[in-house]
Amino acid sequence: MRNLMRENIHESGDYMEVDVFPVRKTSRSRSAKAKPTRLVQQLLNERNSARKLTWLIQENFGPKDYMCELSYPADFPYDKAITGREFSCFLRNVKNAYKKANIDFRSIYIPEIGEKNGRPHYHLVCSGELGAQILKDKWNKRFTDNPKVSYIHTSHLVFTKTGLAGAAFYLCKDQKLRYRSYVCSKNLKQPSQKQRDGRISRRKLQELRNDIYNSENFEKLYPGYVFVDADPRIDMFNISEYGEAEKIDFPYITIRLYKRDSKYILRNKEYA
């Protein structure tokens, strides 16, 4: 067996994230596939669950699109709120308005239970070509005729140099509060992903892990991109059945970058 360093490259919109980690490959057989170790794969799966949502939003939405929170009146019956019929009708009406304007409506939404009051509400990321007023009108009219009362909050997506990770992690911040997983419209594009083996040596990986603030090193590896940050994931521990913590030797790094010629990323802002 021999070790190779694999690059898992995820491109979404004007952003790129690269995971570099070891895989094992049998040297005697040309056709043998390189596979991550069981521990590496398990940790990668856990970390990627929220990151996939980040990549999906970055690939399909821009600074003119919206992040919305939709709630119900305090006296609205809980059983009716949990079924989501009003939200389904709202979404269908918005889609129809976009269809009449000959624009594709894109959306991702997550139903959630409020941590403090236990009330159902929705988080929605959606197209913004027709403006926020259409979203407010079609949601509020289901509950009130008072123009001063609103049960929806809208804000434009803000693309900083760290991407939309903050927004995506907020959307799926606590799985115990989500009573369904996030739902995507069928017209979303999937972010591109590719693998590359053997370009980075184990020694080079260790150099990158030892000097995670040296942007020049990372930008040489990925020309056309600006280095944002690198996470070496050094402090990882395996807890035994007796509760003892054993440090894991885990040569791994995640690198975040954005396109140098991007027109909409706010360079001087780190987090939204």
C-alpha positions in Angstrom: 0.0 0.0 0.0 1.2 3.6 -0.7 -0.3 6.9 0.3 -1.4 9.6 -2.1 -2.7 13.1 -1.3 -6.1 13.7 -2.9 -7.6 17.1 -3.7 -11.4 17.3 -3.6 -12.2 20.5 -5.4 -15.7 22.1 -5.0 -16.5 25.0 -7.2 -19.7 27.0 -6.6 -20.3 30.4 -8.2 -17.2 32.5 -7.8 -16.0 30.3 -4.8 -13.8 27.3 -4.5 -13.1 25.0 -1.6 -10.4 22.3 -1.7 -10.1 19.4 0.8 -6.6 17.8 0.7 -6.3 14.5 2.5 -4.6 11.1 2.2 -5.9 8.1 0.3 -4.5 4.6 0.0 -3.7 2.9 -3.3 -2.4 -0.5 -4.0 0.9 0.0 -5.9 0.8 -3.4 -7.7 -2.5 -3.0 -9.5 -3.1 -0.3 -12.0 -6.9 -0.6 -11.8 -7.1 -0.4 -8.0 -9.1 2.6 -6.9 -7.8 5.0 -4.3 -10.0 5.1 -1.2 -10.0 7.3 1.8 -9.5 5.6 5.1 -12.7 4.8 7.0 -12.0 7.5 9.6 -11.2 10.1 6.9 -14.4 9.4 5.0 -16.6 9.5 8.2 -15.2 12.9 9.2 -15.5 14.3 5.6 -19.2 13.2 5.5 -20.0 14.9 8.8 -18.3 18.2 7.7 -19.8 18.2 4.3 -23.5 18.0 5.4 -23.8 21.8 5.9 -21.2 22.7 3.4 -23.3 21.2 0.6 -26.0 23.7 1.3 -23.5 26.5 1.2 -22.2 25.4 -2.2 -25.8 25.0 -3.6 -26.7 28.5 -2.6 -23.5 30.0 -3.9 -24.0 28.2 -7.3 -27.6 29.3 -7.8 -28.1 32.7 -6.2 -26.6 36.2 -6.4 -26.6 39.5 -4.5 -30.1 40.5 -6.0 -31.7 37.4 -4.5 -33.3 37.1 -1.0 -33.0 35.4 2.3 -36.4 35.4 4.0 -37.9 34.3 7.3 -41.7 33.6 7.2 -43.7 33.3 10.4 -47.3 32.9 11.4 -49.5 35.1 13.6 -49.4 34.1 17.3 -53.0 32.9 17.3 -52.6 30.8 14.1 -53.5 27.2 14.9 -50.3 25.1 15.5 -51.7 22.0 13.6 -52.4 24.1 10.5 -49.0 25.8 10.7 -47.1 22.5 10.9 -48.8 21.1 7.8 -47.4 24.0 5.7 -50.5 24.4 3.5 -50.2 28.2 3.6 -46.6 28.1 2.7 -47.2 25.7 -0.2 -49.9 28.0 -1.6 -47.6 31.1 -1.1 -44.8 29.4 -3.0 -47.1 28.3 -5.8 -48.4 31.9 -6.2 -44.9 33.3 -6.3 -43.9 30.7 -8.9 -46.9 31.6 -11.1 -46.0 35.3 -10.9 -42.5 34.6 -12.1 -43.8 32.3 -14.8 -45.9 35.1 -16.2 -42.8 37.3 -16.3 -41.0 34.5 -18.1 -38.4 34.1 -15.3 -37.3 30.9 -13.7 -38.1 30.9 -9.9 -35.3 29.3 -7.8 -35.8 28.4 -4.2 -34.5 26.5 -1.2 -36.5 26.4 2.0 -36.3 24.9 5.5 -39.2 24.4 7.9 -38.1 24.9 11.5 -39.6 25.0 15.0 -38.7 28.1 17.0 -36.3 27.4 19.9 -38.0 29.9 22.3 -41.7 29.7 21.4 -41.9 26.3 19.7 -43.8 27.9 16.8 -43.3 26.6 13.2 -41.7 29.1 10.7 -39.8 28.9 7.4 -36.4 30.0 6.1 -36.4 30.7 2.4 -33.7 31.6 -0.1 -35.2 32.6 -3.4 -35.0 34.5 -6.7 -35.2 38.3 -6.4 -35.7 39.5 -10.0 -39.3 40.7 -9.2 -38.3 42.4 -5.9 -39.2 41.8 -2.3 -42.7 43.4 -2.4 -44.2 40.5 -4.2 -43.0 38.1 -1.5 -44.4 40.3 1.2 -47.8 40.8 -0.5 -48.4 37.1 -1.2 -47.4 35.9 2.3 -49.0 38.7 4.4 -52.4 38.7 2.6 -53.0 35.2 4.0 -53.1 36.5 7.5 -53.8 40.3 7.6 -55.2 43.3 5.7 -53.1 45.8 7.7 -50.2 47.1 5.6 -48.3 48.0 8.8 -48.2 44.4 9.9 -45.8 41.9 8.3 -45.0 38.2 9.0 -42.1 38.0 6.6 -38.6 39.5 6.8 -36.6 39.8 3.6 -32.9 40.8 3.1 -30.6 40.5 0.1 -27.9 37.8 0.2 -24.5 39.3 1.1 -21.5 37.6 -0.6 -18.4 38.2 1.5 -14.9 36.7 0.9 -15.8 33.8 3.1 -18.9 33.1 0.9 -22.3 32.2 2.3 -21.1 29.7 4.8 -22.5 31.8 7.7 -26.0 32.0 6.1 -26.1 28.3 5.2 -24.9 27.2 8.7 -27.6 29.4 10.2 -30.2 27.8 8.0 -29.3 24.3 9.3 -27.9 25.4 12.7 -29.7 22.8 14.8 -31.2 19.6 13.2 -33.3 19.0 16.3 -35.3 22.2 15.4 -35.9 21.2 11.8 -38.9 19.0 11.3 -38.0 18.4 7.6 -34.8 18.7 5.6 -34.2 21.6 3.2 -36.2 21.4 0.0 -34.9 22.7 -3.4 -36.6 23.6 -6.5 -35.9 21.3 -9.4 -34.2 23.9 -11.6 -31.2 24.4 -9.4 -27.7 23.6 -10.8 -25.4 21.3 -8.9 -22.0 22.7 -8.0 -19.1 21.1 -9.8 -16.8 18.7 -8.0 -13.6 17.0 -9.2 -10.8 15.0 -7.7 -7.1 15.1 -8.4 -4.6 12.6 -6.9 -0.8 12.9 -6.5 -0.2 16.6 -7.3 0.4 17.5 -3.7 3.0 15.5 -1.8 2.7 14.5 1.9 5.6 16.9 2.6 3.9 19.7 0.8 0.7 19.1 2.6 2.5 19.4 5.9 4.1 22.6 4.8 0.7 24.1 4.0 -0.6 22.9 7.4 2.3 24.5 9.2 1.9 27.9 7.5 -1.8 28.4 7.0 -1.5 32.2 6.7 0.9 32.2 3.8 -1.5 33.2 1.0 1.2 33.1 -1.7 1.7 29.3 -1.2 -2.0 28.6 -1.8 -2.5 31.0 -4.6 0.4 29.4 -6.5 -1.4 26.1 -6.3 -4.7 27.6 -7.5 -4.0 30.5 -10.0 -6.8 32.9 -10.7 -8.1 32.7 -7.1 -7.6 34.7 -4.0 -6.8 32.9 -0.8 -9.2 33.4 2.1 -8.3 30.9 4.8 -7.1 27.3 5.5 -8.3 25.0 8.2 -5.7 22.3 9.1 -8.2 20.4 11.4 -5.3 19.5 13.7 -7.2 19.1 17.0 -9.2 15.9 16.4 -9.8 13.3 19.0 -11.2 9.8 19.1 -13.2 9.0 22.3 -12.9 5.4 23.5 -15.7 3.4 25.1 -14.1 4.3 28.5 -14.3 8.1 27.8 -10.6 8.5 27.1 -9.6 11.0 24.4 -6.9 9.9 22.0 -5.4 12.5 19.5 -5.8 11.5 15.9 -2.9 11.8 13.4 -5.0 13.4 10.6 -3.0 15.1 7.8 -5.8 17.1 6.3 -6.6 20.7 5.2 -9.5 22.6 3.8 -8.7 25.7 1.7 -11.2 28.4 0.8 -10.7 30.8 -2.1 -12.6 33.1 -4.5 -12.1 34.2 -8.1 -9.8 37.1 -8.5 -12.0 38.7 -11.1 -15.3 38.3 -9.2 -17.6 41.3 -9.6 -20.0 40.8 -6.6 -17.9 39.5 -3.7 -17.2 42.1 -1.0 -13.5 42.0 -0.4 -13.4 44.2 2.7 -16.1 42.2 4.5 -15.3 38.8 6.1 -18.7 37.6 7.3 -22.3 38.5 6.3 
